[in-house]
């Protein structure tokens, strides 16, 4: 980062500190790191984020509106106060700056239909302004006509069954990974890292059924989840040929929590298996927290173009194996301020699975399709300060350093390469109500 960028960071830090100090005079005491009763939702601002409230207590996985005989309506509002990126894309230096803008609004609608049946519907409204640096292009200018979209965080009915089993059906945000499924990163990062929020890494949203039961084995608590999913990894519809099964366990003992998941399904043809898995560990003690997860998968027998000639429709078949991981550590310096360091890495192995088997016919369309088949790696280092204006309102001062490179998957001597390296400074604000 150059001197100008460092000055911007220092100025933003001073402003954020003054804001937090002034607010601290009337702030309520902080909730603990678990934030067990915080409600929130993710965002779809380009590819960089989705959002999150905090973990459920393992021994008491609550239904949508546990402990409330009526219903509740809440929400989350997210906007940025400052957003600047500068760096090098394909050898060309560029920078962009934006002052204030909305990114997302979420609603949380919960209703107990009876003592044993509850309903939860969480719609989301997001704004995409195209301001995120992307591989293969100069930094985009924030759009004067941003895209406003309506999405769905979850829509589900939960039924309490005998033997302390819970059955949930509908559009599910599965617990494939802890940071994304339980939305733990929500309190950590304004723009979540791609290892957690990328579609082929930490996320696995789908329609289907969730069975939950907590087993107590002496000092060990063993929350267990079994999902029967539509297989299409889509919140709205299932895939006709692709059913999926996901098993997830989170054993807990003392300050340690371990996470593990395994998912199996088929591709859209119903002939080629897809496997995904994750494993991680979390540690929380006093003011210190640490969490890390590794996510990987195998997409079998995927067809790719055989060479760089856009008029050559020859294809080869290979297994694609994307993987990623993140590590984060945090410490509460004061009750109203916390410092975090996040390191994340992903190895994408492909950019667009859906396009990778497309039939080419030459010309501009074929060239565009080929350009989408990129082998991409990404490394992110992000120091963050969280300023708690209130327990449910947080100002984020986040610096993101990204090192990104891509190389064509085409198995020939004519590999194409692209590089993206940038620094991003964000001052953002989220409030849950």
C-alpha positions in Angstrom: 0.0 0.0 0.0 1.3 3.5 -0.8 1.5 6.4 1.6 -1.8 7.8 0.4 -3.6 4.6 1.1 -2.1 4.3 4.5 -3.2 7.9 5.3 -6.8 6.9 4.3 -6.6 3.9 6.6 -5.5 6.0 9.5 -8.1 8.7 8.9 -10.9 6.1 8.7 -9.6 4.4 11.9 -9.7 7.7 13.8 -13.2 8.5 12.6 -14.4 5.0 13.5 -12.8 5.2 17.0 -14.4 8.6 17.8 -17.8 7.2 16.7 -17.5 4.2 18.8 -16.2 6.1 21.8 -19.2 8.5 21.7 -21.6 5.7 21.3 -20.1 3.7 24.1 -21.4 6.1 26.7 -24.9 4.8 26.1 -24.2 1.3 24.8 -25.6 -1.7 26.5 -23.2 -4.5 27.7 -21.9 -6.7 24.9 -23.2 -10.2 24.3 -20.5 -12.8 24.3 -18.9 -14.1 21.2 -21.5 -16.8 20.7 -24.2 -14.2 20.1 -26.7 -17.0 20.5 -29.8 -14.9 20.0 -28.7 -12.5 17.3 -30.7 -12.7 14.1 -29.2 -11.7 10.7 -28.9 -12.7 7.1 -26.5 -12.9 4.2 -25.9 -10.6 1.3 -25.2 -11.1 -2.3 -23.2 -8.1 -3.2 -21.4 -9.5 -6.2 -19.4 -12.5 -5.0 -17.8 -11.1 -1.9 -20.3 -11.6 0.9 -23.1 -13.2 2.5 -24.0 -12.4 6.1 -24.7 -13.9 9.4 -25.9 -14.0 12.9 -24.3 -16.2 15.5 -24.1 -19.8 16.5 -27.0 -21.8 18.0 -26.2 -23.4 21.3 -25.6 -27.1 20.4 -27.6 -28.5 23.3 -30.7 -26.4 22.5 -31.0 -26.0 18.8 -34.0 -23.6 18.7 -36.9 -23.7 16.4 -37.7 -20.6 14.4 -39.2 -18.7 17.3 -38.2 -20.7 20.4 -39.7 -19.3 23.6 -42.2 -17.0 21.9 -45.8 -18.0 21.8 -46.6 -15.5 19.1 -44.4 -14.2 16.2 -41.6 -11.8 15.6 -40.5 -9.6 12.7 -37.0 -8.3 12.6 -34.4 -7.2 10.1 -30.8 -6.3 9.3 -29.6 -3.2 7.5 -26.2 -3.0 6.0 -24.4 -0.1 4.3 -20.9 1.2 3.8 -19.5 4.6 4.7 -16.4 4.4 2.6 -15.0 1.9 0.1 -11.8 2.3 -1.8 -9.8 -0.2 -3.9 -6.5 0.2 -5.6 -4.0 -2.2 -7.2 -2.9 -3.9 -10.4 -5.1 -5.8 -12.8 -3.3 -7.6 -15.7 -0.4 -5.2 -15.3 -2.5 -2.0 -15.3 -2.7 0.1 -12.1 -6.2 1.4 -11.3 -8.3 2.5 -8.3 -11.9 3.2 -7.4 -13.5 5.0 -4.5 -17.1 5.2 -3.3 -18.6 7.2 -0.4 -21.7 5.8 1.3 -24.1 3.3 -0.2 -26.6 0.6 0.8 -25.7 -3.0 0.2 -28.5 -5.1 1.7 -31.6 -5.3 3.8 -33.0 -8.5 5.4 -36.2 -9.4 7.1 -36.7 -12.2 9.7 -40.2 -13.4 10.0 -40.8 -16.1 12.7 -44.1 -17.6 13.9 -45.0 -20.4 16.3 -47.9 -22.2 14.7 -48.2 -24.5 17.8 -46.1 -25.8 20.6 -44.3 -28.2 18.3 -44.5 -26.4 14.9 -42.8 -23.2 13.9 -42.4 -21.2 10.7 -39.5 -19.1 9.5 -39.2 -17.0 6.4 -36.3 -14.7 5.8 -36.4 -12.7 2.5 -33.4 -10.6 1.5 -33.1 -7.4 -0.7 -29.6 -6.8 -2.0 -27.9 -4.1 -4.0 -25.1 -4.9 -6.5 -23.2 -1.9 -7.7 -20.3 -3.6 -9.6 -17.6 -2.0 -7.5 -15.7 -5.2 -6.5 -12.4 -5.8 -8.3 -12.7 -8.8 -10.6 -10.1 -11.0 -12.3 -9.4 -10.1 -15.9 -10.7 -6.5 -15.8 -9.8 -3.1 -14.6 -11.4 -2.1 -11.3 -15.1 -1.4 -12.1 -16.6 2.0 -11.4 -19.5 1.8 -8.9 -22.6 1.8 -11.0 -24.9 4.8 -11.1 -27.7 2.3 -11.9 -27.1 -0.5 -9.3 -29.0 -3.8 -9.5 -31.7 -4.3 -6.8 -32.6 -8.0 -6.3 -34.9 -10.0 -4.1 -33.7 -13.2 -2.7 -34.3 -15.8 0.0 -32.2 -16.6 3.0 -34.4 -19.4 4.2 -38.1 -20.5 4.2 -38.8 -23.4 6.4 -41.2 -25.2 8.8 -39.8 -27.0 11.8 -41.6 -29.8 13.7 -40.5 -31.2 17.0 -40.7 -35.0 16.9 -40.4 -37.6 19.7 -37.0 -38.5 21.1 -35.9 -34.8 20.9 -35.6 -35.0 17.1 -36.4 -31.9 15.0 -37.5 -32.1 11.4 -37.1 -29.0 9.2 -38.4 -28.8 5.6 -38.2 -26.1 3.0 -35.4 -23.9 1.5 -32.5 -24.5 3.8 -29.2 -22.8 4.7 -27.4 -26.0 5.6 -24.6 -26.2 8.1 -22.1 -27.6 5.6 -19.6 -25.1 7.0 -19.8 -23.5 10.4 -18.8 -20.0 9.4 -21.3 -19.7 6.6 -24.2 -22.0 7.8 -24.4 -20.5 11.2 -23.4 -17.2 9.8 -20.7 -16.7 12.3 -18.6 -14.5 10.0 -21.4 -11.9 10.1 -20.0 -10.3 13.2 -16.4 -10.6 12.0 -16.2 -9.3 8.5 -18.2 -6.7 6.5 -17.2 -8.3 3.3 -16.9 -12.0 3.9 -13.9 -13.8 2.5 -14.5 -15.9 -0.6 -13.3 -19.1 0.9 -16.3 -19.0 3.2 -18.8 -17.4 0.9 -17.9 -18.8 -2.5 -20.5 -21.0 -4.2 -18.1 -24.1 -4.5 -16.5 -23.8 -1.1 -18.2 -22.8 2.1 -21.8 -22.4 0.9 -24.4 -25.2 0.3 -28.0 -23.8 0.1 -30.7 -26.2 -1.2 -34.3 -27.3 -0.8 -35.0 -30.4 1.3 -35.2 -31.9 4.7 -33.1 -31.5 7.8 -33.1 -33.9 10.8 -31.5 -32.8 14.0 -30.7 -34.5 17.3 -28.2 -33.7 20.0 -26.5 -36.6 21.7 -24.8 -36.3 25.1 -21.9 -38.6 25.6 -20.5 -37.8 29.0 -18.6 -34.5 28.8 -19.0 -34.4 25.0 -22.0 -32.8 23.3 -22.6 -34.2 19.8 -25.1 -32.2 17.8 -25.9 -34.2 14.6 -27.6 -33.2 11.4 -28.8 -35.3 8.4 -30.0 -33.5 5.2 -31.8 -35.0 2.3 -31.5 -32.3 -0.4 -32.8 -31.6 -3.9 -29.2 -31.8 -5.1 -29.3 -28.7 -7.3 -27.7 -26.6 -4.6 -30.5 -24.0 -5.3 -32.7 -22.4 -2.7 -35.8 -22.4 -5.0 -36.0 -25.6 -6.9 -34.5 -29.1 -6.8 -32.7 -30.9 -9.6 -34.7 -33.7 -11.2 -31.8 -36.0 -11.6 -29.7 -35.0 -8.6 -30.7 -35.9 -5.1 -28.2 -35.1 -2.4 -27.3 -36.3 1.1 -25.4 -34.2 3.7 -24.2 -35.4 7.1 -22.9 -32.8 9.6 -21.6 -33.2 13.2 -20.3 -30.6 15.6 -18.8 -32.3 18.7 -18.1 -30.0 21.6 -16.0 -30.4 24.7 -15.0 -27.6 27.0 -13.9 -24.5 25.0 -13.4 -26.6 21.8 -15.8 -27.3 19.0 -15.1 -29.5 16.1 -16.9 -29.5 12.7 -17.2 -32.1 10.0 -19.4 -32.5 6.9 -19.8 -34.8 3.9 -22.1 -34.2 1.0 -22.8 -36.5 -2.0 -24.9 -35.9 -5.1 -24.9 -36.2 -8.9 -24.5 -33.7 -11.6 -27.4 -32.5 -13.8 -27.1 -35.5 -16.0 -27.5 -37.9 -13.1 -24.5 -39.8 -14.2 -21.4 -38.2 -12.6 -20.9 -38.0 -8.8 -20.1 -34.8 -7.0 -18.6 -35.0 -3.5 -17.9 -32.2 -1.1 -16.5 -32.2 2.5 -15.4 -29.8 5.2 -13.6 -30.1 8.6 -12.7 -27.5 11.2 -12.1 -26.5 14.8 -13.1 -23.5 16.9 -11.8 -22.3 20.3 -13.3 -19.7 22.5 -11.8 -18.6 25.8 -12.4 -15.4 27.7 -11.8 -12.6 25.2 -9.9 -14.7 22.6 -11.4 -16.7 19.7 -9.9 -18.8 17.0 -11.7 -20.7 14.1 -10.5 -22.5 11.0 -12.1 -24.7 8.4 -11.0 -26.6 5.3 -13.4 -27.2 2.4 -13.0 -29.3 -0.6 -14.8 -31.3 -3.3 -14.6 -33.4 -6.4 -16.7 -32.8 -9.6 -16.2 -36.0 -11.6 -16.0 -36.4 -15.4 -16.4 -32.7 -16.3 -15.9 -31.9 -20.0 -13.5 -29.1 -20.9 -12.2 -27.8 -24.2 -9.2 -29.6 -25.6 -7.2 -26.6 -26.9 -7.3 -22.9 -27.4 -8.6 -22.8 -31.0 -12.1 -21.3 -30.6 -13.3 -23.2 -33.7 -12.2 -26.6 -32.3 -15.0 -28.3 -30.4 -12.7 -31.1 -29.2 -13.2 -31.8 -25.5 -11.4 -33.7 -22.8 -12.8 -35.1 -19.5 -11.2 -34.5 -16.1 -12.1 -34.3 -12.4 -12.3 -30.9 -10.9 -11.1 -30.5 -7.3 -11.7 -27.0 -5.9 -10.6 -26.5 -2.3 -10.2 -23.6 0.2 -9.5 -22.8 3.8 -9.6 -19.9 6.2 -8.1 -19.1 9.6 -9.2 -16.3 11.9 -8.2 -15.1 15.3 -9.7 -12.4 17.4 -9.3 -10.6 20.7 -11.6 -8.1 22.5 -9.3 -5.2 23.4 -12.2 -3.5 25.2 -15.8 -4.6 25.6 -16.7 -2.3 22.7 -13.8 -3.0 20.3 -12.3 -6.2 18.9 -9.3 -6.9 16.6 -9.5 -9.7 14.1 -7.0 -11.2 11.6 -8.4 -13.3 8.8 -6.4 -15.4 6.3 -8.2 -17.2 3.5 -7.1 -19.1 0.4 -9.0 -20.9 -2.3 -8.0 -22.9 -5.4 -11.0 -22.7 -7.7 -10.0 -25.2 -10.4 -12.9 -23.8 -12.5 -15.0 -20.7 -12.8 -18.3 -21.9 -14.2 -19.2 -25.6 -14.0 -22.4 -25.0 -16.0 -20.5 -23.5 -19.0 -17.7 -26.0 -19.0 -19.6 -28.6 -21.0 -21.1 -26.1 -23.5 -20.8 -26.9 -27.2 -18.7 -24.3 -29.0 -19.3 -23.2 -32.6 -16.6 -20.6 -33.1 -16.8 -16.8 -33.1 -17.2 -14.4 -30.2 -19.6 -16.6 -28.2 -17.2 -19.5 -28.2 -14.3 -17.2 -27.2 -16.4 -15.8 -24.3 -17.2 -19.3 -23.2 -13.6 -20.4 -23.2 -12.6 -17.4 -21.3 -14.9 -18.5 -18.5 -13.0 -21.8 -17.9 -10.3 -20.5 -15.7 -8.1 -22.1 -13.1 -8.1 -19.5 -10.3 -6.3 -19.1 -7.1 -6.9 -16.4 -4.5 -5.2 -15.4 -1.2 -6.7 -12.9 1.2 -5.3 -11.3 4.3 -7.6 -9.0 6.2 -7.1 -7.1 9.5 -10.4 -5.9 10.9 -11.6 -3.7 13.8 -15.1 -4.2 15.1 -16.6 -1.2 17.0 -19.8 -2.1 18.9 -21.9 1.0 18.9 -24.6 -1.2 20.6 -24.5 -5.0 21.0 -26.5 -5.3 17.7 -24.9 -2.4 15.8 -21.3 -2.7 14.6 -19.0 -0.5 12.6 -16.4 -2.4 10.7 -13.0 -1.0 9.7 -11.6 -3.7 7.3 -8.5 -3.7 5.1 -8.5 -6.5 2.5 -5.3 -7.4 0.7 -5.9 -9.8 -2.2 -3.4 -11.7 -4.4 -5.2 -13.4 -7.2 -4.0 -15.2 -10.4 -5.6 -17.4 -13.0 -4.4 -19.8 -15.7 -6.5 -21.5 -18.4 -7.6 -25.1 -17.9 -7.1 -25.9 -21.6 -4.5 -28.7 -21.7 -2.2 -27.3 -24.3 0.9 -25.2 -24.5 -1.0 -22.0 -25.1 -2.0 -21.2 -21.5 -3.4 -17.8 -20.9 -2.8 -16.0 -17.6 -4.3 -13.1 -15.7 -3.4 -11.5 -12.4 -5.2 -9.3 -9.9 -3.6 -7.8 -6.8 -5.3 -5.1 -4.8 -5.9 -3.5 -1.4 -9.4 -2.5 -0.3 -10.3 -0.3 2.6 -13.9 -0.5 3.8 -15.8 1.3 6.6 -19.1 -0.4 6.9 -22.0 -0.5 9.3 -24.5 -3.3 10.1 -27.4 -3.1 12.4 -29.8 -5.9 13.4 -33.2 -5.1 14.9 
